[in-house]
Amino acid sequence: MQLDKIVNYHKALADPTRMRILLLLSEGEMNGQALAEKLNLSQPTVTHHAAKLREAALITERRDKNVVYFAQNPYFIKQHAEASLQFITKMGEDVMTAEPVNETLKTSVLRNFFAKDGRLRQIPAQYKKKLIALQHMVEELEPGRQYTERDLNEFIKQYHEDFATIRREFIMHHFMYRENDIYELNPREQWTKWEQVK
């Protein structure tokens, strides 16, 4: 995990109100008004703090007509916590040395293979670069959401017309899994990691 994502995770947690929101959401989904009442805060204040937590992927939200419901995102809470622990213990030194090189390559691939409008100019032939491009697209999908094949095709078409090839690549490299023609993101730990490709 990139260092800036770890830092943003801790920034999101570095507020007593946001910690209390996460604690309340550990009991289950709640709407903004209910959170405001329990915390004795105005709804705009709760919305502000919820936005910070959502930006760090620590909570999810869904809208039902005019009511917004918030829920914990336990997968990302755990992932960020484990990445933090890994970084400040035995893995920290490796991350510090590898990250600048990896970030330079990633930036180069995104600049060279994606147009300004976000479309993929061509699927990279080099394996490592292809994984970077695939991951860049996959990161825009919603964790926990189930996609029909048609939904996924429409998503991919935003980037490239060869949706069938890219859809297969998502499965082959364990970014997603398919069951009964329904596609869902795998946990990030299962993704084929371009950083580990020699």
C-alpha positions, 0 to 999 in steps of 0.5 A: 500500500502506498505511504500516502494512503496509510497517512490518509487513513491515520488522518481520517482517524485523528479526530474523536468525532470520527472515531465515535462515528466508526464505533456507532457504525460497528453496531450496524448501518445508520443514517446521518440524522440518527448519528447526529442525534446520538453524537449530539451534533448538527447533521452538517457536522456529521456529514463533514466527518462522514465525508472524511471517513468515506474518502479514506474508504473507512465507511460506505454510504447508500442513498434511499430517496432523501436519506443517506445511510452510512456503514463501516467498511471493515475490509479497508479498515483492516487492510489499512491497519495491517499495512500500517503495522507492516510499514512501521515494523519489519517491512518498513525499510523495504517499502521506503526503498521500493516505493519511489521506483514503483511510483515512477513506473506507475506514473509513467504507465498511466501517462503513456497508456491512458489518454487525458479523458481517462481512456486506455490507448492500448492494452500494454504488452509488457506484463508488469505494465499491463497489471498496472493498467488493469489495477488502475481500472479495477480500483474504480469498481466498488468493493462488495458490489455484484456486477452483471456481465453487462454492467462490467462490460459497460464499465470497461467500455469507458476505458477500452472497446475490447471489454471481453479481453479486459474482463478475462484479464480481471479474472485471470489476475485475480482482481475479480471472481465470477460465479453464475455470471456475476462478477465481484472484486476479490480482496486486494490481497488476492490481486496479482501484484505488479510490484512483485513482478521482476 
